[in-house]
Amino acid sequence: MEKTSLTFKKISTNDFHFLKSILQSEELMLLGWGKIYTDEEVEGWINKITQQYQEYGYSYFIVADTRTQQSIGIAGIIKTTINFTTLDEIAYIVKKEYQGLGYGTKIVQELVKLAFNHYHLPQIFAQFAIENRASQKILEKSGLTFDFSYQRKQNGMLKEHLVYRLKN
């Protein structure tokens, strides 16, 4: 895994089937996002992402391993609002068959470089459900530290999330 490099490709309507495989996966989506997307919602999500490219210059990307040419997940820098404050958040989802192989850490490290060196953001945030210890380890390994916790509404219920931060 050490010699693996990743590519980040902008999302387009051509990526519908790959994105559907992620956004409609119960195992991937319920822990982090708290919902499964319908086909119409996947299409809407793609449209939202392409609008964010125009508005901010960044959003989610398809992540591929350059060695195998396999798309392994999605990741990006997104504008999010937590407790009425807009933040630049790094976020990622690695497909189940690629989890535990070091991709999450590599993705986060690349997103941090992109945020600070390319987009010149002053700081970045990441959030995860408190029971998602794998994400916590990845973020800590990548230099992010605990900033605060809050109750996030998911499927009509409140779920505790931890928010980590890294300053440029």
Backbone as CSV, one residue per row, in Angstrom:
resi,resn,N_x,N_y,N_z,CA_x,CA_y,CA_z,C_x,C_y,C_z
1,MET,0.820,-1.203,0.000,0.000,0.000,0.000,0.858,1.258,0.000
2,GLU,2.056,1.206,0.507,2.883,2.401,0.632,3.141,3.086,-0.708
3,LYS,3.284,2.319,-1.779,3.611,2.903,-3.073,2.374,3.296,-3.864
4,THR,1.223,3.071,-3.279,-0.028,3.397,-3.952,-0.194,4.908,-4.032
5,SER,-0.599,5.370,-5.186,-1.002,6.764,-5.267,-2.452,6.791,-5.726
6,LEU,-3.107,7.858,-5.387,-4.525,7.985,-5.643,-4.788,9.094,-6.638
7,THR,-5.863,8.939,-7.393,-6.330,10.024,-8.244,-7.699,10.458,-7.731
8,PHE,-7.958,11.747,-7.872,-9.231,12.337,-7.487,-9.839,12.923,-8.755
9,LYS,-10.964,12.345,-9.177,-11.617,12.751,-10.416,-12.946,13.419,-10.083
10,LYS,-13.217,14.535,-10.768,-14.496,15.207,-10.555,-15.644,14.279,-10.941
11,ILE,-16.702,14.370,-10.178,-17.890,13.544,-10.391,-18.733,14.118,-11.517
12,SER,-19.286,13.219,-12.338,-20.206,13.634,-13.402,-21.370,12.649,-13.461
13,THR,-22.334,12.941,-14.305,-23.492,12.047,-14.454,-23.064,10.655,-14.930
14,ASN,-21.920,10.542,-15.586,-21.412,9.237,-16.032,-21.067,8.309,-14.864
15,ASP,-20.943,8.866,-13.670,-20.558,8.088,-12.489,-21.758,7.565,-11.707
16,PHE,-22.957,7.685,-12.278,-24.186,7.317,-11.564,-24.110,5.914,-10.968
17,HIS,-23.735,4.914,-11.744,-23.763,3.527,-11.257,-22.749,3.291,-10.143
18,PHE,-21.562,3.878,-10.260,-20.578,3.738,-9.187,-21.093,4.420,-7.915
19,LEU,-21.617,5.639,-8.055,-22.117,6.370,-6.892,-23.314,5.657,-6.266
20,LYS,-24.148,5.073,-7.100,-25.292,4.307,-6.611,-24.803,3.141,-5.743
21,SER,-23.691,2.510,-6.132,-23.163,1.376,-5.355,-22.710,1.811,-3.965
22,ILE,-22.377,3.071,-3.802,-21.982,3.594,-2.494,-23.193,4.170,-1.757
23,LEU,-23.912,5.075,-2.405,-24.995,5.808,-1.750,-26.214,4.936,-1.444
24,GLN,-26.268,3.740,-2.033,-27.363,2.823,-1.724,-26.903,1.620,-0.904
25,SER,-25.690,1.685,-0.380,-25.163,0.611,0.462,-25.518,0.886,1.926
26,GLU,-26.356,0.028,2.502,-26.726,0.204,3.910,-25.498,0.223,4.803
27,GLU,-24.587,-0.715,4.557,-23.405,-0.847,5.410,-22.551,0.419,5.405
28,LEU,-22.414,1.060,4.252,-21.591,2.263,4.154,-22.331,3.512,4.616
29,MET,-23.594,3.625,4.281,-24.307,4.886,4.459,-24.940,5.085,5.831
30,LEU,-25.449,4.040,6.440,-26.185,4.240,7.682,-25.310,4.744,8.824
31,LEU,-24.079,4.288,8.911,-23.205,4.732,9.998,-22.833,6.200,9.837
32,GLY,-22.412,6.595,8.647,-21.928,7.957,8.455,-23.002,8.972,8.128
33,TRP,-23.861,8.651,7.181,-24.825,9.635,6.706,-26.230,9.400,7.217
34,GLY,-26.481,8.212,7.750,-27.761,7.940,8.364,-28.915,7.723,7.405
35,LYS,-28.631,7.519,6.121,-29.710,7.290,5.162,-29.190,6.575,3.923
36,ILE,-30.113,5.945,3.221,-29.853,5.304,1.938,-30.505,6.180,0.870
37,TYR,-29.842,6.395,-0.239,-30.341,7.258,-1.303,-31.145,6.461,-2.337
38,THR,-32.238,7.047,-2.792,-32.977,6.480,-3.917,-32.239,6.845,-5.207
39,ASP,-32.625,6.261,-6.332,-32.009,6.624,-7.616,-32.156,8.127,-7.881
40,GLU,-33.333,8.675,-7.595,-33.564,10.103,-7.824,-32.660,10.951,-6.927
41,GLU,-32.465,10.508,-5.686,-31.594,11.244,-4.771,-30.132,11.155,-5.197
42,VAL,-29.720,10.030,-5.776,-28.356,9.910,-6.305,-28.175,10.936,-7.428
43,GLU,-29.131,11.023,-8.331,-29.066,12.017,-9.413,-29.008,13.427,-8.843
44,GLY,-29.837,13.728,-7.854,-29.818,15.042,-7.212,-28.494,15.325,-6.531
45,TRP,-27.910,14.288,-5.915,-26.623,14.438,-5.233,-25.539,14.786,-6.258
46,ILE,-25.546,14.114,-7.393,-24.570,14.415,-8.457,-24.723,15.863,-8.904
47,ASN,-25.957,16.318,-9.102,-26.195,17.707,-9.505,-25.689,18.686,-8.454
48,LYS,-25.917,18.375,-7.178,-25.449,19.233,-6.093,-23.914,19.327,-6.100
49,ILE,-23.257,18.200,-6.331,-21.791,18.169,-6.343,-21.261,19.032,-7.492
50,THR,-21.850,18.905,-8.679,-21.373,19.697,-9.822,-21.616,21.192,-9.589
51,GLN,-22.687,21.541,-8.888,-22.911,22.951,-8.534,-21.843,23.439,-7.551
52,GLN,-21.454,22.581,-6.616,-20.431,22.963,-5.645,-19.083,23.190,-6.321
53,TYR,-18.768,22.422,-7.355,-17.527,22.681,-8.103,-17.540,24.107,-8.642
54,GLN,-18.674,24.513,-9.177,-18.783,25.862,-9.752,-18.746,26.936,-8.669
55,GLU,-19.412,26.672,-7.549,-19.513,27.671,-6.493,-18.238,27.810,-5.659
56,TYR,-17.647,26.678,-5.266,-16.490,26.703,-4.360,-15.185,26.269,-5.015
57,GLY,-15.297,25.528,-6.120,-14.105,24.975,-6.761,-13.783,23.572,-6.282
58,TYR,-14.503,23.093,-5.276,-14.253,21.760,-4.750,-15.539,21.149,-4.221
59,SER,-15.497,19.854,-4.029,-16.582,19.070,-3.446,-16.087,17.634,-3.346
60,TYR,-16.977,16.665,-3.559,-16.581,15.270,-3.568,-15.940,14.896,-4.903
61,PHE,-15.084,13.887,-4.857,-14.424,13.331,-6.036,-14.537,11.812,-5.978
62,ILE,-14.402,11.172,-7.142,-14.227,9.721,-7.190,-12.743,9.466,-6.917
63,VAL,-12.451,8.553,-6.013,-11.069,8.223,-5.669,-10.727,6.875,-6.289
64,ALA,-9.594,6.840,-7.002,-9.137,5.592,-7.618,-7.686,5.336,-7.238
65,ASP,-7.341,4.065,-7.163,-5.971,3.638,-6.938,-5.295,3.618,-8.314
66,THR,-4.245,4.403,-8.495,-3.598,4.495,-9.805,-2.929,3.182,-10.214
67,ARG,-2.542,2.389,-9.235,-1.871,1.120,-9.523,-2.833,0.114,-10.153
68,THR,-4.044,0.031,-9.590,-5.019,-0.954,-10.063,-6.073,-0.353,-10.992
69,GLN,-6.131,0.977,-11.047,-7.151,1.702,-11.815,-8.566,1.438,-11.289
70,GLN,-8.680,0.954,-10.066,-9.986,0.675,-9.464,-10.479,1.887,-8.687
71,SER,-11.749,2.234,-8.891,-12.382,3.269,-8.066,-12.671,2.638,-6.717
72,ILE,-12.172,3.276,-5.656,-12.273,2.680,-4.324,-13.249,3.406,-3.407
73,GLY,-13.705,4.587,-3.823,-14.629,5.323,-2.977,-14.816,6.748,-3.446
74,ILE,-15.362,7.548,-2.544,-15.539,8.982,-2.795,-14.920,9.748,-1.637
75,ALA,-14.441,10.937,-1.931,-13.841,11.768,-0.893,-13.808,13.196,-1.389
76,GLY,-13.756,14.122,-0.452,-13.660,15.506,-0.879,-13.637,16.486,0.270
77,ILE,-13.679,17.722,-0.129,-13.758,18.848,0.796,-15.110,19.491,0.515
78,ILE,-15.917,19.598,1.538,-17.264,20.121,1.346,-17.560,21.229,2.353
79,LYS,-18.442,22.113,1.972,-18.954,23.115,2.904,-20.065,22.442,3.693
80,THR,-20.003,22.544,4.996,-21.036,21.974,5.845,-21.363,22.961,6.954
81,THR,-22.532,22.856,7.499,-22.937,23.728,8.598,-23.190,22.872,9.830
82,ILE,-22.482,23.218,10.897,-22.649,22.553,12.184,-22.912,23.640,13.221
83,ASN,-23.995,23.492,13.957,-24.342,24.481,14.990,-24.323,25.905,14.442
84,PHE,-24.902,26.087,13.269,-25.063,27.398,12.619,-23.747,28.018,12.136
85,THR,-22.674,27.231,12.073,-21.382,27.717,11.584,-20.998,26.921,10.345
86,THR,-20.623,27.626,9.272,-20.192,26.961,8.045,-18.713,26.618,8.153
87,LEU,-18.398,25.365,7.864,-17.033,24.854,7.982,-16.636,24.150,6.691
88,ASP,-15.328,24.076,6.434,-14.796,23.250,5.350,-14.467,21.891,5.957
89,GLU,-15.168,20.887,5.474,-15.048,19.541,6.032,-14.431,18.594,5.014
90,ILE,-13.521,17.750,5.484,-13.057,16.654,4.639,-13.924,15.448,4.983
91,ALA,-14.303,14.719,3.944,-15.179,13.569,4.138,-14.806,12.502,3.123
92,TYR,-15.040,11.258,3.479,-14.688,10.170,2.579,-15.513,8.939,2.908
93,ILE,-15.716,8.122,1.900,-16.313,6.802,2.061,-15.491,5.851,1.201
94,VAL,-14.939,4.833,1.833,-14.174,3.811,1.131,-15.070,2.579,1.012
95,LYS,-15.183,2.035,-0.210,-16.004,0.840,-0.401,-15.507,-0.274,0.517
96,LYS,-16.433,-1.096,0.954,-16.156,-2.124,1.961,-14.957,-3.005,1.606
97,GLU,-14.851,-3.428,0.340,-13.765,-4.334,-0.040,-12.380,-3.687,0.010
98,TYR,-12.328,-2.363,0.168,-11.039,-1.660,0.245,-10.743,-1.132,1.650
99,GLN,-11.648,-1.370,2.588,-11.423,-0.913,3.956,-10.377,-1.775,4.641
100,GLY,-9.637,-1.155,5.559,-8.623,-1.883,6.315,-7.313,-2.069,5.580
101,LEU,-7.174,-1.439,4.411,-5.953,-1.587,3.607,-5.097,-0.314,3.593
102,GLY,-5.456,0.665,4.386,-4.690,1.913,4.455,-5.187,3.009,3.541
103,TYR,-6.220,2.742,2.771,-6.723,3.763,1.840,-7.301,4.978,2.572
104,GLY,-8.029,4.745,3.672,-8.641,5.858,4.397,-7.609,6.875,4.843
105,THR,-6.515,6.392,5.430,-5.447,7.285,5.887,-4.827,8.039,4.717
106,LYS,-4.548,7.325,3.631,-3.955,7.958,2.445,-4.902,9.022,1.877
107,ILE,-6.190,8.720,1.828,-7.175,9.675,1.311,-7.197,10.931,2.174
108,VAL,-7.261,10.764,3.490,-7.309,11.926,4.388,-6.042,12.763,4.236
109,GLN,-4.894,12.130,4.160,-3.642,12.874,4.003,-3.627,13.662,2.689
110,GLU,-4.138,13.073,1.616,-4.217,13.781,0.329,-5.214,14.928,0.390
111,LEU,-6.338,14.732,1.085,-7.326,15.807,1.223,-6.762,16.981,2.028
112,VAL,-5.990,16.677,3.053,-5.365,17.739,3.853,-4.419,18.551,2.971
113,LYS,-3.593,17.873,2.180,-2.681,18.587,1.261,-3.463,19.439,0.275
114,LEU,-4.511,18.873,-0.284,-5.343,19.596,-1.244,-5.965,20.833,-0.594
115,ALA,-6.510,20.672,0.606,-7.156,21.784,1.313,-6.180,22.914,1.604
116,PHE,-4.989,22.561,2.054,-4.041,23.582,2.483,-3.160,24.100,1.348
117,ASN,-2.680,23.229,0.486,-1.733,23.636,-0.556,-2.391,24.131,-1.834
118,HIS,-3.555,23.605,-2.158,-4.217,23.998,-3.409,-5.314,25.039,-3.169
119,TYR,-6.164,24.780,-2.165,-7.282,25.701,-1.900,-6.954,26.729,-0.819
120,HIS,-5.821,26.588,-0.161,-5.330,27.540,0.840,-6.352,27.816,1.946
121,LEU,-6.998,26.773,2.413,-7.970,26.913,3.492,-7.234,27.099,4.816
122,PRO,-7.755,27.912,5.712,-7.075,28.154,6.988,-7.147,26.963,7.950
123,GLN,-8.188,26.135,7.795,-8.356,24.961,8.647,-9.367,24.037,7.989
124,ILE,-9.347,22.793,8.422,-10.332,21.828,7.928,-10.885,21.064,9.126
125,PHE,-12.076,20.550,8.922,-12.768,19.791,9.942,-13.144,18.426,9.379
126,ALA,-13.421,17.489,10.253,-13.968,16.190,9.872,-14.889,15.764,11.002
127,GLN,-15.967,15.098,10.647,-16.895,14.632,11.678,-17.243,13.169,11.449
128,PHE,-17.587,12.502,12.533,-17.962,11.097,12.433,-18.831,10.720,13.618
129,ALA,-19.668,9.712,13.409,-20.488,9.174,14.498,-19.557,8.594,15.553
130,ILE,-19.891,8.799,16.792,-19.013,8.437,17.904,-18.596,6.961,17.874
131,GLU,-19.448,6.092,17.332,-19.097,4.665,17.298,-18.179,4.294,16.136
132,ASN,-17.879,5.237,15.267,-17.022,4.962,14.107,-15.552,5.156,14.498
133,ARG,-15.030,4.220,15.258,-13.654,4.324,15.775,-12.598,4.239,14.667
134,ALA,-12.913,3.570,13.570,-11.948,3.492,12.464,-11.666,4.890,11.917
135,SER,-12.717,5.695,11.724,-12.502,7.061,11.241,-11.727,7.885,12.262
136,GLN,-12.013,7.693,13.528,-11.291,8.424,14.563,-9.792,8.141,14.481
137,LYS,-9.421,6.871,14.331,-8.003,6.501,14.234,-7.350,7.121,13.006
138,ILE,-8.059,7.091,11.886,-7.525,7.657,10.638,-7.276,9.149,10.798
139,LEU,-8.241,9.864,11.369,-8.097,11.314,11.528,-6.951,11.650,12.478
140,GLU,-6.859,10.935,13.575,-5.778,11.192,14.533,-4.416,10.882,13.923
141,LYS,-4.325,9.810,13.152,-3.074,9.456,12.487,-2.661,10.550,11.487
142,SER,-3.660,11.265,10.969,-3.418,12.298,9.961,-3.256,13.692,10.575
143,GLY,-3.218,13.785,11.896,-2.925,15.052,12.556,-4.129,15.847,13.031
144,LEU,-5.343,15.397,12.771,-6.520,16.108,13.251,-6.729,15.782,14.726
145,THR,-7.269,16.736,15.472,-7.519,16.532,16.892,-8.948,16.920,17.238
146,PHE,-9.438,16.370,18.320,-10.804,16.620,18.773,-11.025,18.111,18.995
147,ASP,-12.158,18.618,18.489,-12.518,20.017,18.683,-13.798,20.142,19.515
148,PHE,-14.854,19.414,19.146,-16.103,19.441,19.913,-16.993,18.278,19.479
149,SER,-18.054,18.058,20.229,-19.052,17.064,19.842,-20.403,17.755,19.766
150,TYR,-21.324,17.138,19.048,-22.678,17.690,18.948,-23.647,16.582,18.582
151,GLN,-24.909,16.876,18.727,-25.968,15.942,18.373,-26.438,16.258,16.962
152,ARG,-26.252,15.312,16.043,-26.639,15.489,14.647,-27.935,14.731,14.381
153,LYS,-28.847,15.387,13.719,-30.118,14.750,13.393,-29.933,13.828,12.195
154,GLN,-30.286,12.563,12.380,-30.232,11.559,11.310,-31.478,10.704,11.403
155,ASN,-32.231,10.674,10.312,-33.467,9.882,10.271,-34.395,10.190,11.440
156,GLY,-34.515,11.470,11.775,-35.432,11.891,12.821,-34.935,11.655,14.236
157,MET,-33.700,11.158,14.388,-33.142,10.912,15.714,-31.849,11.709,15.862
158,LEU,-31.479,12.005,17.096,-30.212,12.675,17.358,-29.138,11.624,17.613
159,LYS,-27.970,11.843,16.998,-26.859,10.904,17.127,-25.598,11.716,17.423
160,GLU,-24.864,11.332,18.442,-23.664,12.080,18.806,-22.570,11.918,17.754
161,HIS,-21.984,13.047,17.359,-20.875,13.084,16.411,-19.706,13.833,17.042
162,LEU,-18.516,13.376,16.751,-17.302,14.070,17.166,-16.789,14.868,15.981
163,VAL,-16.294,16.055,16.236,-15.742,16.916,15.195,-14.268,17.140,15.500
164,TYR,-13.428,16.856,14.516,-11.986,17.035,14.635,-11.569,18.186,13.729
165,ARG,-10.432,18.808,14.065,-9.959,19.964,13.308,-8.453,19.906,13.140
166,LEU,-7.995,20.505,12.039,-6.568,20.696,11.779,-6.391,22.080,11.187
167,LYS,-5.509,22.876,11.786,-5.232,24.221,11.274,-4.084,24.159,10.286
168,ASN,-4.163,25.031,9.273,-3.110,25.117,8.257,-1.877,25.753,8.871
